[in-house]
Amino acid sequence: MARAIDVDQAKANLPDLLEEAGATGERIVLVRNGQPLAAVIGPEELRKLECLESRTVSGSLAEIAGQWEGFAEIQPYVEEAYEARGTGSERPVFLE
């Protein structure tokens, strides 16, 4: 859990806060009037966050599937499903 510190207090102790976040990995949330304003995190926490963000995939199922290893094997079936979706086939196909 992150520790909350008022912005004015953080200004007075910024070097110590930076050292603490970098050395211990503690997350420090800077608040103003009780509302979160920003966060101070160490480099390892930043690396974890960036790694997590790079793993997040958005878009349609077909876009996601295109990133799977071996997708080429099922690509014709995905294309067929998209075509059937537009022709009013008996069974609805939802890929998005």
SEGULO-512875 format. One record per atom (N, C-alpha, C): x, y negated, z; residue number from 1. Coordinates in nm, 4 decimals, m for minus. Each point is the difference from the previous one (the first is absolute). Last residue first. Layout:
<atoms>
@px->X	py->Y	pz->Z	num->NUM
...
</atoms>
This chain:
<atoms>
@px->m1.5655	py->0.9377	pz->m3.1892	num->96
@px->0.0417	py->m0.1306	pz->0.0523	num->96
@px->m0.0699	py->m0.0265	pz->0.1309	num->96
@px->m0.0797	py->0.3884	pz->m0.2742	num->95
@px->0.1448	py->m0.0036	pz->0.0180	num->95
@px->0.0485	py->m0.1337	pz->0.0527	num->95
@px->m0.4613	py->0.3345	pz->m0.0854	num->94
@px->0.0431	py->m0.1250	pz->0.0642	num->94
@px->0.1496	py->0.0062	pz->0.0247	num->94
@px->m0.4322	py->0.2494	pz->m0.2963	num->93
@px->0.1406	py->0.0089	pz->0.0330	num->93
@px->0.0426	py->m0.1361	pz->0.0537	num->93
@px->m0.4891	py->0.3096	pz->m0.0814	num->92
@px->0.0726	py->m0.1263	pz->0.0068	num->92
@px->0.1439	py->0.0215	pz->0.0448	num->92
@px->m0.3229	py->0.3388	pz->m0.2840	num->91
@px->0.0624	py->m0.0150	pz->0.1312	num->91
@px->0.0762	py->m0.1307	pz->0.0039	num->91
@px->m0.2330	py->0.1220	pz->m0.3956	num->90
@px->m0.0875	py->0.0507	pz->0.1056	num->90
@px->0.0545	py->m0.0278	pz->0.1394	num->90
@px->0.1464	py->m0.3353	pz->m0.3923	num->89
@px->m0.0011	py->0.1451	pz->0.0157	num->89
@px->m0.0852	py->0.0404	pz->0.1195	num->89
@px->0.1092	py->m0.4432	pz->m0.2428	num->88
@px->m0.1230	py->0.0417	pz->0.0656	num->88
@px->m0.0100	py->0.1509	pz->0.0143	num->88
@px->0.3733	py->m0.2737	pz->m0.1807	num->87
@px->m0.0946	py->0.0581	pz->m0.0946	num->87
@px->m0.1300	py->0.0441	pz->0.0648	num->87
@px->0.4091	py->m0.1898	pz->0.2164	num->86
@px->m0.0642	py->m0.1005	pz->m0.0839	num->86
@px->m0.1057	py->0.0557	pz->m0.0930	num->86
@px->0.2582	py->0.2784	pz->0.2897	num->85
@px->m0.0635	py->m0.0994	pz->0.0858	num->85
@px->m0.0779	py->m0.1015	pz->m0.0825	num->85
@px->0.2802	py->0.3230	pz->m0.2029	num->84
@px->m0.1304	py->0.0548	pz->0.0389	num->84
@px->m0.0777	py->m0.1003	pz->0.0841	num->84
@px->0.4438	py->m0.1115	pz->m0.1173	num->83
@px->m0.0855	py->0.0003	pz->m0.1187	num->83
@px->m0.1402	py->0.0497	pz->0.0347	num->83
@px->0.3258	py->0.0175	pz->0.3370	num->82
@px->m0.0343	py->m0.1385	pz->m0.0309	num->82
@px->m0.0930	py->m0.0074	pz->m0.1209	num->82
@px->0.1706	py->0.4200	pz->0.1101	num->81
@px->m0.0968	py->m0.0430	pz->0.1006	num->81
@px->m0.0420	py->m0.1446	pz->m0.0243	num->81
@px->0.3416	py->0.1767	pz->m0.2648	num->80
@px->m0.1285	py->0.0619	pz->m0.0351	num->80
@px->m0.1088	py->m0.0438	pz->0.0974	num->80
@px->0.4391	py->m0.1301	pz->0.0939	num->79
@px->m0.0505	py->m0.0743	pz->m0.1151	num->79
@px->m0.1353	py->0.0544	pz->m0.0433	num->79
@px->0.2209	py->0.2324	pz->0.3378	num->78
@px->m0.0411	py->m0.1307	pz->0.0498	num->78
@px->m0.0582	py->m0.0828	pz->m0.1140	num->78
@px->0.1889	py->0.4090	pz->m0.1096	num->77
@px->m0.1256	py->0.0202	pz->0.0715	num->77
@px->m0.0536	py->m0.1308	pz->0.0569	num->77
@px->0.4256	py->0.0065	pz->m0.2163	num->76
@px->m0.1087	py->0.0223	pz->m0.0965	num->76
@px->m0.1362	py->0.0182	pz->0.0683	num->76
@px->0.3913	py->m0.0490	pz->0.2817	num->75
@px->m0.0431	py->m0.1217	pz->m0.0676	num->75
@px->m0.1094	py->0.0252	pz->m0.1033	num->75
@px->0.2651	py->0.3138	pz->0.2892	num->74
@px->m0.1454	py->m0.0171	pz->0.0159	num->74
@px->m0.0540	py->m0.1215	pz->m0.0735	num->74
@px->0.4679	py->0.1230	pz->m0.0141	num->73
@px->m0.0713	py->0.1263	pz->m0.0190	num->73
@px->m0.1515	py->m0.0178	pz->0.0088	num->73
@px->0.3070	py->m0.3575	pz->0.0906	num->72
@px->m0.0132	py->0.0252	pz->m0.1440	num->72
@px->m0.0791	py->0.1278	pz->m0.0270	num->72
@px->0.1365	py->m0.1424	pz->0.4415	num->71
@px->m0.1288	py->m0.0495	pz->m0.0472	num->71
@px->m0.0220	py->0.0312	pz->m0.1478	num->71
@px->0.3876	py->0.0898	pz->0.3157	num->70
@px->m0.0743	py->0.1048	pz->m0.0688	num->70
@px->m0.1350	py->m0.0452	pz->m0.0543	num->70
@px->0.1833	py->m0.2825	pz->0.3881	num->69
@px->0.0909	py->0.0844	pz->m0.0762	num->69
@px->m0.0830	py->0.1114	pz->m0.0630	num->69
@px->m0.2282	py->m0.4701	pz->0.1131	num->68
@px->0.0306	py->0.1322	pz->0.0542	num->68
@px->0.0979	py->0.0726	pz->m0.0895	num->68
@px->m0.2052	py->m0.4315	pz->m0.0890	num->67
@px->0.1243	py->m0.0076	pz->0.0751	num->67
@px->0.0389	py->0.1348	pz->0.0600	num->67
@px->m0.4060	py->m0.0747	pz->m0.2397	num->66
@px->0.1096	py->m0.0187	pz->m0.0934	num->66
@px->0.1350	py->m0.0088	pz->0.0691	num->66
@px->m0.4070	py->0.0144	pz->0.2439	num->65
@px->0.0371	py->0.1314	pz->m0.0512	num->65
@px->0.1172	py->m0.0105	pz->m0.0955	num->65
@px->m0.1879	py->m0.3981	pz->0.1617	num->64
@px->0.0702	py->0.0703	pz->0.1065	num->64
@px->0.0496	py->0.1344	pz->m0.0506	num->64
@px->m0.2648	py->m0.2445	pz->m0.2879	num->63
@px->0.1277	py->m0.0689	pz->0.0179	num->63
@px->0.0839	py->0.0705	pz->0.1055	num->63
@px->m0.4344	py->0.1586	pz->m0.0660	num->62
@px->0.0834	py->0.0322	pz->m0.1153	num->62
@px->0.1370	py->m0.0679	pz->0.0103	num->62
@px->m0.3298	py->m0.0978	pz->0.3209	num->61
@px->0.0539	py->0.1343	pz->0.0193	num->61
@px->0.0918	py->0.0374	pz->m0.1157	num->61
@px->m0.0441	py->m0.5182	pz->0.0833	num->60
@px->m0.0909	py->0.1107	pz->m0.0238	num->60
@px->0.0690	py->0.1327	pz->0.0257	num->60
@px->0.1892	py->m0.4187	pz->0.2665	num->59
@px->m0.0442	py->0.0204	pz->m0.1369	num->59
@px->m0.0903	py->0.1203	pz->m0.0104	num->59
@px->0.4307	py->m0.1184	pz->0.3429	num->58
@px->m0.1356	py->m0.0478	pz->m0.0233	num->58
@px->m0.0354	py->0.0255	pz->m0.1448	num->58
@px->0.3718	py->0.1705	pz->0.4064	num->57
@px->m0.0367	py->m0.0031	pz->m0.1410	num->57
@px->m0.1428	py->m0.0503	pz->m0.0101	num->57
@px->0.4495	py->0.0248	pz->0.3604	num->56
@px->m0.1413	py->m0.0281	pz->m0.0146	num->56
@px->m0.0317	py->m0.0168	pz->m0.1477	num->56
@px->0.4432	py->0.0571	pz->0.1722	num->55
@px->m0.0724	py->0.1265	pz->m0.0150	num->55
@px->m0.1483	py->m0.0198	pz->m0.0214	num->55
@px->0.3027	py->m0.3606	pz->0.0865	num->54
@px->0.0338	py->0.0554	pz->m0.1305	num->54
@px->m0.0712	py->0.1326	pz->m0.0252	num->54
@px->m0.0466	py->m0.2193	pz->0.4204	num->53
@px->m0.0667	py->m0.0752	pz->m0.1060	num->53
@px->0.0285	py->0.0592	pz->m0.1369	num->53
@px->0.2261	py->0.1809	pz->0.3713	num->52
@px->m0.1421	py->0.0320	pz->0.0049	num->52
@px->m0.0762	py->m0.0706	pz->m0.1107	num->52
@px->0.4491	py->m0.1067	pz->0.0535	num->51
@px->m0.0113	py->0.1373	pz->m0.0482	num->51
@px->m0.1466	py->0.0414	pz->m0.0040	num->51
@px->0.1028	py->m0.4128	pz->0.1903	num->50
@px->0.0162	py->m0.0048	pz->m0.1452	num->50
@px->m0.0117	py->0.1384	pz->m0.0619	num->50
@px->m0.0125	py->m0.0299	pz->0.4698	num->49
@px->m0.1167	py->m0.0660	pz->m0.0582	num->49
@px->0.0085	py->m0.0030	pz->m0.1520	num->49
@px->0.3725	py->0.1595	pz->0.2414	num->48
@px->m0.1125	py->0.0937	pz->0.0106	num->48
@px->m0.1249	py->m0.0572	pz->m0.0658	num->48
@px->0.3754	py->m0.2804	pz->0.0306	num->47
@px->0.0252	py->0.1077	pz->m0.0953	num->47
@px->m0.1152	py->0.1005	pz->0.0010	num->47
@px->m0.0085	py->m0.3399	pz->0.3207	num->46
@px->m0.0275	py->m0.0540	pz->m0.1330	num->46
@px->0.0193	py->0.1079	pz->m0.1057	num->46
@px->0.1199	py->0.1032	pz->0.4381	num->45
@px->m0.1457	py->m0.0075	pz->m0.0108	num->45
@px->m0.0404	py->m0.0535	pz->m0.1373	num->45
@px->0.4539	py->0.0014	pz->0.0984	num->44
@px->m0.0465	py->0.1384	pz->m0.0151	num->44
@px->m0.1523	py->0.0040	pz->m0.0128	num->44
@px->0.2150	py->m0.4190	pz->0.0832	num->43
@px->0.0212	py->0.0492	pz->m0.1360	num->43
@px->m0.0483	py->0.1435	pz->m0.0209	num->43
@px->m0.2461	py->m0.2912	pz->0.3787	num->42
@px->0.1381	py->0.0292	pz->m0.0333	num->42
@px->0.0121	py->0.0574	pz->m0.1397	num->42
@px->m0.3870	py->m0.3560	pz->0.1633	num->41
@px->0.0329	py->0.1422	pz->0.0060	num->41
@px->0.1462	py->0.0183	pz->m0.0398	num->41
@px->m0.4111	py->m0.3878	pz->0.1298	num->40
@px->0.1439	py->0.0195	pz->m0.0116	num->40
@px->0.0244	py->0.1492	pz->0.0164	num->40
@px->m0.4532	py->m0.3214	pz->m0.1554	num->39
@px->0.0619	py->0.1081	pz->0.0763	num->39
@px->0.1496	py->0.0022	pz->m0.0256	num->39
@px->m0.4619	py->m0.3685	pz->m0.0067	num->38
@px->0.1062	py->0.0674	pz->m0.0743	num->38
@px->0.0556	py->0.1113	pz->0.0879	num->38
@px->m0.4012	py->m0.2305	pz->0.1193	num->37
@px->0.0471	py->m0.0914	pz->m0.1033	num->37
@px->0.1030	py->0.0668	pz->m0.0906	num->37
@px->m0.4383	py->0.1153	pz->0.3769	num->36
@px->0.1263	py->0.0405	pz->m0.0623	num->36
@px->0.0358	py->m0.0920	pz->m0.1159	num->36
@px->m0.2927	py->m0.1744	pz->0.4212	num->35
@px->m0.0170	py->0.0646	pz->m0.1301	num->35
@px->0.1355	py->0.0388	pz->m0.0588	num->35
@px->m0.0819	py->m0.2550	pz->0.4165	num->34
@px->m0.0506	py->0.1364	pz->0.0155	num->34
@px->m0.0183	py->0.0770	pz->m0.1293	num->34
@px->0.1909	py->m0.4424	pz->0.0213	num->33
@px->m0.1377	py->m0.0076	pz->0.0489	num->33
@px->m0.0636	py->0.1389	pz->0.0068	num->33
@px->0.4108	py->0.0711	pz->m0.2313	num->32
@px->m0.0317	py->m0.1404	pz->0.0268	num->32
@px->m0.1471	py->m0.0047	pz->0.0347	num->32
@px->0.4317	py->0.3989	pz->m0.0403	num->31
@px->m0.1399	py->m0.0433	pz->0.0045	num->31
@px->m0.0088	py->m0.1493	pz->0.0279	num->31
@px->0.3459	py->0.4389	pz->m0.1722	num->30
@px->m0.0045	py->m0.1401	pz->0.0400	num->30
@px->m0.1442	py->m0.0477	pz->m0.0088	num->30
@px->0.2327	py->0.5036	pz->0.0706	num->29
@px->m0.1013	py->m0.0781	pz->m0.0714	num->29
@px->m0.0004	py->m0.1413	pz->0.0568	num->29
@px->0.3525	py->0.4449	pz->m0.0303	num->28
@px->m0.0370	py->m0.1179	pz->0.0770	num->28
@px->m0.0960	py->m0.0832	pz->m0.0854	num->28
@px->0.2378	py->0.5268	pz->0.0523	num->27
@px->m0.0789	py->m0.0909	pz->m0.0839	num->27
@px->m0.0480	py->m0.1147	pz->0.0869	num->27
@px->0.4491	py->0.3417	pz->0.0461	num->26
@px->m0.1255	py->m0.0499	pz->0.0563	num->26
@px->m0.0666	py->m0.0966	pz->m0.0969	num->26
@px->0.4334	py->0.2368	pz->m0.0351	num->25
@px->m0.1120	py->0.0328	pz->m0.0879	num->25
@px->m0.1335	py->m0.0468	pz->0.0537	num->25
@px->0.4732	py->m0.0541	pz->0.1709	num->24
@px->m0.0891	py->0.1002	pz->0.0608	num->24
@px->m0.1126	py->0.0449	pz->m0.0911	num->24
@px->0.3442	py->m0.3256	pz->m0.1338	num->23
@px->0.0701	py->0.1046	pz->0.0746	num->23
@px->m0.0923	py->0.1117	pz->0.0481	num->23
@px->m0.1657	py->m0.3901	pz->m0.2391	num->22
@px->0.0980	py->0.0702	pz->m0.0819	num->22
@px->0.0626	py->0.1181	pz->0.0713	num->22
@px->m0.3014	py->m0.2837	pz->0.2310	num->21
@px->m0.0719	py->0.0702	pz->m0.1068	num->21
@px->0.0970	py->0.0817	pz->m0.0849	num->21
@px->0.1885	py->m0.2730	pz->0.3346	num->20
@px->m0.0804	py->0.1075	pz->0.0584	num->20
@px->m0.0715	py->0.0817	pz->m0.1066	num->20
@px->0.2396	py->m0.3885	pz->m0.1271	num->19
@px->0.0918	py->0.1046	pz->0.0447	num->19
@px->m0.0771	py->0.1199	pz->0.0529	num->19
@px->m0.2477	py->m0.3785	pz->m0.1095	num->18
@px->0.0544	py->0.0615	pz->m0.1215	num->18
@px->0.0938	py->0.1151	pz->0.0359	num->18
@px->m0.1698	py->m0.2595	pz->0.3511	num->17
@px->m0.1066	py->0.0802	pz->m0.0607	num->17
@px->0.0508	py->0.0724	pz->m0.1248	num->17
@px->0.2892	py->m0.3064	pz->0.2159	num->16
@px->m0.0192	py->0.1204	pz->0.0813	num->16
@px->m0.1057	py->0.0915	pz->m0.0602	num->16
@px->0.0750	py->m0.4235	pz->m0.2043	num->15
@px->0.1157	py->0.0891	pz->m0.0163	num->15
@px->m0.0142	py->0.1310	pz->0.0779	num->15
@px->m0.3540	py->m0.3311	pz->0.0503	num->14
@px->0.0090	py->0.0673	pz->m0.1291	num->14
@px->0.1241	py->0.0883	pz->m0.0164	num->14
@px->m0.2296	py->m0.2846	pz->0.3705	num->13
@px->0.0750	py->0.1247	pz->0.0182	num->13
@px->0.0249	py->0.0744	pz->m0.1307	num->13
@px->m0.2439	py->m0.4201	pz->0.0377	num->12
@px->0.1027	py->m0.0174	pz->0.1025	num->12
@px->0.0904	py->0.1223	pz->0.0121	num->12
@px->m0.3732	py->0.0086	pz->m0.2936	num->11
@px->0.0961	py->m0.1010	pz->m0.0464	num->11
@px->0.1159	py->m0.0134	pz->0.0982	num->11
@px->m0.3656	py->0.2753	pz->0.1179	num->10
@px->0.0885	py->0.0634	pz->m0.0973	num->10
@px->0.1044	py->m0.0990	pz->m0.0517	num->10
@px->m0.3398	py->m0.1555	pz->0.2848	num->9
@px->0.0942	py->0.0815	pz->0.0760	num->9
@px->0.1008	py->0.0659	pz->m0.0946	num->9
@px->m0.3472	py->m0.2364	pz->m0.1990	num->8
@px->0.0879	py->m0.0939	pz->0.0713	num->8
@px->0.1046	py->0.0748	pz->0.0822	num->8
@px->m0.3348	py->0.2529	pz->m0.2253	num->7
@px->0.0959	py->m0.0607	pz->m0.0924	num->7
@px->0.0963	py->m0.0939	pz->0.0723	num->7
@px->m0.2213	py->0.4158	pz->0.2600	num->6
@px->m0.0443	py->m0.1286	pz->m0.0513	num->6
@px->0.1114	py->m0.0630	pz->m0.0839	num->6
@px->m0.0558	py->0.5323	pz->0.0605	num->5
@px->0.0689	py->m0.1139	pz->0.0603	num->5
@px->m0.0512	py->m0.1271	pz->m0.0662	num->5
@px->m0.0939	py->0.5822	pz->0.0497	num->4
@px->m0.0432	py->m0.1317	pz->m0.0474	num->4
@px->0.0721	py->m0.1097	pz->0.0775	num->4
@px->0.1097	py->0.5405	pz->m0.1410	num->3
@px->m0.0064	py->m0.0956	pz->0.1102	num->3
@px->m0.0350	py->m0.1359	pz->m0.0581	num->3
@px->m0.1167	py->0.5198	pz->m0.1916	num->2
@px->0.0763	py->m0.1238	pz->m0.0118	num->2
@px->m0.0195	py->m0.0869	pz->0.1236	num->2
@px->m0.0167	py->0.5543	pz->m0.0424	num->1
@px->m0.0843	py->m0.1185	pz->0.0000	num->1
@px->0.0887	py->m0.1246	pz->0.0000	num->1
</atoms>
